[in-house]
Amino acid sequence: MARKGPIDRLQEGSAPSSGRENTTLPVATRIEAPVGVKLVEKAIETCRLWRDRPSNPAGEPGGLLDFPSDLRPIIIGDLHANLENLVSIIDHGSNREDFEEGRAALVFVGDAMHDDRTGHMKEMATSVEIFNYILRLIVEHPRNVYYIRGNHDTFDERLRKSGIAQGLEFKKALLEAEDADYVAATQGLFDILPMFIIGDGFVITHAGPPRGGLVREELIDIHRYPEKYHQLMWNRVNEYHGTPSPKEYGEKDIRLVLFQLGLPEDTPFIVGHNPLWSDGNQTGVWLNVIGMKNHHIIYSGSGSQAPYFTIEAGSLVVRMAGRQKPEVYNYG
């Protein structure tokens, strides 16, 4: 039976005991990871073999992943190069122990790279660092790390933030840190990533549902539907309850997708990508977005309290792995 029910409380965790100085990977189930391009190639192989990932008609891994029912999800929002928050989430509560012992899985909503802070958007050292960290997680824990593609998981020069071509800058940084073979393999990794996760009582995609919905078969064979593929990475919520533009989605689109997937209409629908106007990004979570029951946006990057969703006692809850640092004002 699917777990149902809205998030009934906003849980705030205690301040983490470790930060950037402790970026040790979980070790108990670790598999020795290769380095360089071999690491990326091994990550691709792992992503292709993720269990509960249906193949498309050509026999290739599809765009849908059915989250294993025997694992507790630790759902992490856009990190945008904040490795400290990722480590804080892994170290929060029983997460590390459950992860190492195979009881829990990390689920990345996409956009782990590309610092989004003003003044740092062109800096790519932290993006290279977190990318390699996640690659090692995927390779060393092949049965309990999942990553769906976000709009920043690209080298496309058309991807720009505040005028900065972050995809192209990331490509340049990887060429400098590694080589052309590494960059080519990374593009292959981006292309093989799933686009949508269906779990026991939740669904996840990076940006939002496509206009007009989609069925399970379309998700599995998503590369045959480039417009819907694009919308899953780029759509934004229509915040004004008017008629959505072609680049926006509304509650009707959410309910239609759930209906077409044969899921209860109140199934929690989790996305990242969207701005968090509700709280000025004080926490990183927007629950029941503009009145849409069980539609939630999560951002786990800089300025947030390192939030993540998980399942407890059969219900979806949100936890905070860190506390926001107090602001200091100078009135001099």
N, C-alpha and C positions, 0 to 999 in steps of 0.2 A: 504493500500500500504506500502511495506517495506521501511524503511528509507535506503537510499544508499548514497554513497559518502565517499571519504577518509577523514581522519582527515586533516583539512586544516590549522590548526595552533596549535602550542605548547604553551598552556597557563600556566603561572606561577602565582600561588596565592600569596597573601600577607602572611607574617609570621604569624603563628597561635598565638592567644592570650592565648592559654592554652596548657599545656604539660602534663607530667606525673602526676603533682599535681592535675589535674582535669580529673579524669577518671569516671565522673558521667555518668551513662547510660541515654539515652533519656527517658523522663518521660511521655510525654503526652498520649501515647497509652499503657503505661506500664501495664502488667498483673503481679500480684504477683508471684514471682518465688520461687520454693522450693529450698532446699539446699542438698548437698551431692549427693548420688546416685539417689535420687528422681529428682534432677535437670537434670542429664544425661538422665534418663528415660523419662522425660517430653520433652527434646530436641529430643529424638528419635521419640516420638509420633508426635511431630510437624513436623519433617522432613518427616515422612511417610504421613502426611496429606497435605503437600504443594500443593496448587492448581496448576493446569496445569502441573502436573507430572503424565504422563500416567503409568498405571499399566502393568506389564508383564503378560504373559499368565497364570501364577500361581496366579495372583491377588495381587502380591507384588509390592511396588513402584519400578518403573523402573529406569534405569540409565540416562534418559533424562528428562530435565525440560524445558518446554516452558515458557519463561519469560513473565509475565503478561504485556500486551500492555498498561495498564493504569498506570504503574509505571515508574518513571525515574530511570534508573539503576545508581548505584554508584559502579563501578567495581574496586575492590581492589586487587592488586597483592600480591605475597608472602610477608608476614610480618615477618616471622621468629622471633617471640617473641617480636616484637617492638610494644608495646601497645601505646606508645606515638604517633607514626605515625598514628595508627588507630584512636585515639581520635582526632588528628589534621584533619584527613579526615572528620570525622563526623562533626566537628565544622567548616569546611571550607564553606564559602559562605552561601548559603541557605540550605545546606545539612541537618543540624539538624532539622530545621523547617519543611522541606519537608518530612523528614523521620518520625518525630513524628506525622505529620498530615496525613500520609498515602499516600503521593504523590510520594515518592521515596523509593527505596529498596537498602540495602547493598548486594553486591554480592562478595563473597570471592572466589578467584581463587584457594584456597587451600594453604597448608603449612603455616598456621598461627603460628605454634609452631617451636621450635628448633632454638635457636640463631645460626646464621651462621658466627658470627664474630670470627676471630682468637683469641684464648685464652678464649672464652666464650662458646664453643660448648658443653661442658659437664655440664654447669650450667643450671638447669631446673626450677628454681624458677620463672623466667619470663614466661616460657612456661606454667606452671601451672596457673599463673595469667591471661595470655591472653586467655587461654582455657576456664577458668571459666567465664571470661568477655563475650566471644562470646556465650557460652552456655546461659547466661542470656539474651543476645540480641535475640537469636533464640526463647527462651521461652516467653520473654516479648513482642516480636514483631513478632508473628507467621506468619503474612501475608507479611512481607517485610524485611526478612533477609534470604539469601540463601547462601549455602556453598557447593562447589564441592570438591571432594576428590583429594588431592595431594599425592605425593609419601612419604611425611613426616607425613601423617596422618595414622600412623601405629605404632605398637610395635615391628615389625619384627626386630630381631637382625641383619639381613643382611643389614639393612639400616645403612650405615656408611658415615660419613663426616670427612675427615682427620683422618680416622682410629677410630673415636669415634662412637659407636653404639648408636646413638641418640634416636632411637625408644625404645631401651631397657632402656636407662637412663631415658626417660620420664615415662616409666612404673614404674620404681623404685621410681621416685619422686611422682607419684600419689599414689602408695602403702603407701608411708610414710605420705603423706598429707591426704589421705582418707583411703580406704581399698580395699580388693580384689573384693568386689561387685562393687565398683565404677570403677575399672579397667575393669572388665568384661563388664559392661555397656558401657564404652567408646569404647571398641572394637566393640560392637554392633552398636554404633553410626558411627564409621568409615565405617563399612560394609554397612550401609543403605544410605550413602551419594550418590547423583547423580554424574555423570561423565562428563556431557556435557549439555550446555545451548544453546538454540536457542532463540534469541531475535528478535525484530523488527529492523533488520538492522545490526545484529552482531551475532557471535557465540563465545562460550568460552569453552575451556577445559584446564586442568592444564598444560600438557606438549606439546602436539601436536597431529596431526592426525595419526592414525595407517597406516602402510604400506598397500596398497591395498584398502584403504577406508573402509567405512561401511555405511549401510543404517539405516534408522530410526528404523526399527524393531530390528536391532542388538543393537542399543543404548538402547532401552527400555528394552531389555532382555540381557543386557551386561554381566551378570554373567555366561551366557552360552557360552561366548566367552572370556575365560581367557587371551588369548594372546592379544587381542585387548584391553581388560580391562587394562592389564599391560602397553601397549604402550601409552594409554591415560594419564597415570601417569608418564611415564619414558622416552618417546622418546625425543630426542633433535634434533634441526635443523641441517641440513647438511650445514655447513658454507662455503664450498668450491665449490659448484655447481658440484661436481663430482657425481658418483653413490653412493647414500646413503647406509650406512650399515644397517643391520636389526634393529639397535637401533636408526636410524636417519630417518628424514623425509625431503622431499624437496617440491618445489612448486607444482609438479605434484600431490603429495599426498593431499595437501590443496585443489587444484582445483577439484580433484576427489571426496573428501568428500562433498564439497559444491554441486557438480553436483548430487551425489547420494542422497543428502538430498533435492534436488529440489530447491536449493537456487541460487541466482545470483552469477556468478563466482567472482565478485568483492566484495562480502560480507566481511566486516572486520572480521578477524579470530584472536581472542585474546587468548594468552597463558601466563603462567608464567614460572617457572622452569628453563628456559634456561639462561646461562650466558649472560651478556650485554656487549659484546666486543665493541660495537659501540661507547660508550661514557665513558668507564671506570666506568660505574655506577655512573656518576655524577648526573643524573636525576632520573633514574629508569625506563626509557622508551626507547625502540628501535622501532621506527616506520618503516614500510615498510622494514622488515628485509632482509638484503642482496639483496635488489631490488625486493622483493616479495610484490607487491602492496597490501596494506591493510592487511598485516600480521604483527601483533604488539606483542611485548613482554613487560610485565609490572612486575616490582618488587617494592614493597612498603615498604621494610624493611630498616634496618640500612644502612646509607650512601646515601640513596636516598632522593629525595625531596618530599617524601610522595605523589606520583602521584596516580591518579585514572582516569578512563574513565567515561564519562557520555554522555548523549544526550542533545544537545542544538539546538533549532531551526531546529530539524529534522536531525541533523548531529552528528556523533560521534566526541567528542573532548576529549582532555586530559587536566587535571588541576593539578596543583601542590599545595598541602596543606601546604607545609613547604619550607623553604629555607635551602639549605645545609650550614652547619656551616663552616666558613672559616678555612682553615688549618693554623697552626702556626708552623713556622720553627725556629729551634734553631741552629744558626750557630756558637755557642760557642765551 
